[in-house]
C-alpha cells in the first residue's frame, strides 16, 4: 500500500514536471496510455522467458526433461538449468522453494503451482512460469497435454480450479 502511494506521488510529480522518472524495477512515465505504472522485468527474467518461448510446441513427455519432450517440471528445470540454476525435479518439490506471492502481486518469472488432473487433490502436481501480467491476462508457459504452451490463467477454468500457490525465486537481481 505504501509503495503504491509513493509511486502515485512520484508519477504525479513527474507529470507536473513533464519528465519521465525511471527506477529499478519500476518505470514511471508522465503520460502512460492507461494511466498505470509499468513494471519492467529483471533482465534475467526476460532472458528466461525468451528462452522458454523457443520451446513452444515441443511435445509433452511424462518424465521428459529434454527438447525431445518435457513434462512440466522437466521443462522448468531445463529452462532454469540453462541459466545455471540447479532446482529440485518435481513440481511438488519446486513448490517448496522461494517466497510465496499473493496472486495480486504475481510478476513474470514467478512459478505458479496447480493440482494435477484430480481437482479434489490437495497436492501440487503441475507447474508453469509466469511470462506476462496485464489487467485481463496472466499468461504462463508450461508443458502439458499438447506440449509446451502459453495459457492465460484468468480465462482458464481448468487452471483456476486447480490453482494452489505462486512462488518467487531469487534470481540474484530482483
N, C-alpha and C positions, 0 to 999 in steps of 0.2 A: 504494500500500500504506500509506504513512504517513498519507495523507489519510483512508483508511478507518478506521485505528486511532484517529485524532483524533476523527472523527465518532462512533465507537463509545464513546469515553471521554466525550465531551460528552453523548451520548444517555444513558449510564448516570448521569452526574452529574445531568442534568436529571430523570431518572426518580426519583432519590433525593430531589430537592427538590420533586417534584410540579409542576414548571413546564414550560413549552414554551420552547425556545430557537429563535429564528429568525435566519437569516442569509442572505446572498446568495451563491450561488444555492440553497443547501440549507435545508430547514426540518426541524427535528428535533422530533418530538412525543414526549411522555412515554409514551404507550401506543398506538403505531400498531397498527392491526389485524393487520398481517402482520409486525410487528417489523422493518421495513426503513426506511431513510432515504428520505424523499420529496424528489425534486428538483423545484424549481419552475422553470418555463421563464422565460427572459428575456421581458419584456412585448412586445418587438419580435418575437420568435419566435412568441409566441401570436397576435399580430396577423397575421403572415404566414400561419400555419396556418389561422386563421379565414377569412381572405380566400380562400385556396386552396380551402377546402371549399365555398365558394359556387359553384364551377365544376364540382362533381361532376356527371357525366353529359354534359358538353359533349363533342361528338364529336371523335374523333381525325381530324386532317387533316395529311397529310405537308406539312411546311414551314409549318404553321399557327402563328400567334402572336397570335391574337385570340380573343375569346369565341365567334366563329362556328365555331372549330375550332382545336385545338392539336396540335402534335407534342410530344414530351417536353421538349425544350429550349426550345421556344417557350412552353410552359406555365410553366416555371421562370422564364424571362426576363420574362414578363408579370407574374407574381406579384411578383417582386423589383423590377421596374421601377415598379410602383405605389407602392413604398415608397422610391423614389429611388435604387435600386441599378442601376448600369449594368453588365451582365455580357456576357461573350462569348456567341455564339449557339449553338454546337454542344455536344452532350453531351461530346464528346471534348475540346473546349477548356475547358469548365466543370470537367472532371476535373483540370485543371492548377492550379486556383485553391485557395486556402486551405490548411489544415493537414490532413494525413492523420490519420484517427482509427481506432484499433483497433476491431474490431466489438464488443468488450466495453465500450467507452466511448461508444457512439453515443448521441446526445441528439436530442430534437426540434429541427428546424431544420437538421440536418446533411443533406448531399446524398449519396445512395447512387448508385453507378455500376455499370452492368452491361454485359456484352457484348450485342451486338444479337441478332438471331434465330439467328445461327450460333454455337452453343455452343463450337465449336472455334476461333473467332476469339480473338485476344488484344487486340482493340481495343474501347475503350468505345463503346457505341452506344445507351445508354439512361440516363436519369437520373430520379430521384424524390427528394422531400423527406420526411424522417422527420417524422411527426406525433405518434407515441406510442410509448413504450418501456415494456413491462411484462415480467414474468418469462416469460410464454408468448406475447408478442406484440411484434413490431417492425413497426409499421404505417408505410407510406409512401404519399404521394399522388403520382400521376403520370398522364400521358396516354399511353395505349397503345391497342391494338386494343380497341374497346369504349368508348373515351373516357376522360375524367378519372375516376379511380377510386382507391380505397384498397385496398392489398394488404398482407397480413400476410406479411412476408418469412420468418418462421420456419416457416410452413406451406406455402410455395410452392416446390415442387421446381423449377419453371421458373426462378425468380429466384435461388434458392440456387445452382443450377448455373451461373448467369451472373454471379454477384457478382464485382466487380473490386476496389472500394475505396469508402471513405466519406471525405468531406472536410467540414471545418468552416470556414465563412466567418466573418469578423469583422463582427459586426453593430453594433459600436461600444458594446457594453454588457455583453458576457459576461466 
